[in-house]
């Protein structure tokens, strides 16, 4: 039995459909997606004002986040492990600070008791 002839018309249609999906899909998404400026102009005036007021803070938070990621990437460990270690250190530091503050408060209370000064209830003089 001789081999079947190649159906060039079928292969051409398949190539055209593949090119349409692979090139046309992303092009359509790019064409339809609004820019940041268009989205901002669709906000109501209150949201626009609030967004402009908070912009500097958000940029600073993002810069801090990127700086931390750069710091974590210098480590030999994966970023998520370095971030977890840094978070644990900061949490331990905050706990130690709270303990130190509570110890200072207790020391002041003890000093007041030993001095014989009696605090007025309600905090008024």
C-alpha positions in Angstrom: 0.0 0.0 0.0 1.5 3.4 -1.0 2.0 6.1 1.6 -0.8 8.7 1.8 -0.1 12.1 0.3 0.5 15.0 2.8 -2.6 17.1 3.3 -1.0 20.6 3.0 -4.4 22.3 3.4 -5.0 20.7 6.8 -1.5 21.5 8.0 -1.8 25.1 6.8 -5.1 25.6 8.7 -3.6 24.1 11.8 -0.5 26.4 11.6 -2.8 29.4 11.1 -5.0 28.5 14.1 -1.9 27.9 16.2 -0.4 31.3 15.2 -3.7 33.0 15.9 -3.9 31.5 19.4 -0.2 32.0 20.3 0.2 35.5 18.9 -3.4 36.9 18.8 -4.3 36.0 22.4 -1.6 37.9 24.2 -1.9 40.8 21.7 -5.7 41.0 22.4 -5.0 41.0 26.2 -2.4 43.8 25.7 -4.8 45.8 23.6 -7.8 45.4 26.0 -5.9 46.0 29.3 -6.2 49.6 30.6 -3.1 51.5 31.7 -2.5 52.7 35.2 -3.4 56.2 34.2 -6.7 55.1 32.7 -7.6 53.2 35.9 -6.7 56.2 38.1 -8.9 58.5 36.0 -11.9 56.1 36.6 -11.6 56.5 40.4 -13.9 58.9 42.1 -12.3 62.2 43.3 -12.1 61.0 46.9 -10.2 57.9 46.0 -7.9 59.8 43.7 -7.0 62.2 46.5 -6.5 59.4 49.0 -4.3 57.5 46.5 -2.1 60.5 45.9 -1.8 61.1 49.6 -0.8 57.5 50.3 1.5 57.1 47.3 4.7 58.2 49.1 4.1 55.8 52.0 3.4 52.9 49.6 6.5 53.6 47.6 8.6 53.6 50.9 7.0 50.3 52.0 7.8 48.8 48.6 11.4 50.1 48.7 11.8 48.6 52.2 10.4 45.3 51.0 12.8 45.2 48.1 15.7 46.1 50.3 14.9 43.3 52.7 14.6 40.8 49.8 18.1 41.9 48.6 19.4 41.4 52.1 17.9 38.0 52.3 19.2 37.0 48.9 22.8 37.6 50.0 22.5 34.7 52.4 23.4 31.2 51.4 19.9 30.0 52.5 16.8 30.3 50.4 15.0 33.7 50.7 12.0 32.2 52.6 14.3 30.7 55.2 16.3 33.9 55.7 13.0 35.9 56.0 11.7 33.5 58.6 15.0 33.8 60.6 14.9 37.6 60.4 11.2 37.6 61.4 12.0 35.4 64.4 14.9 37.7 65.5 12.7 40.8 65.2 9.9 39.1 67.2 12.4 38.0 69.9 13.7 41.6 70.0 10.2 43.0 70.5 9.5 40.4 73.2 12.7 41.3 75.0 11.9 45.0 74.7 8.4 44.4 76.2 10.0 42.4 79.1 12.5 45.2 79.7 9.7 47.8 79.7 7.6 45.8 82.1 10.6 45.4 84.4 11.2 49.1 84.4 7.5 49.7 85.2 7.7 47.3 88.1 10.9 48.9 89.4 9.2 52.3 89.3 6.2 50.9 91.2 8.4 49.4 93.8 10.4 52.7 94.1 7.1 54.6 94.6 6.0 52.1 97.3 9.3 52.2 99.1 9.3 56.0 99.1 5.9 56.0 100.9 4.1 58.0 98.2 0.7 56.6 97.7 -0.8 57.1 94.3 -4.3 58.5 94.1 -6.9 56.3 92.6 -8.0 57.5 89.1 -4.6 59.2 88.6 -5.8 62.7 89.6 -4.0 65.0 92.0 
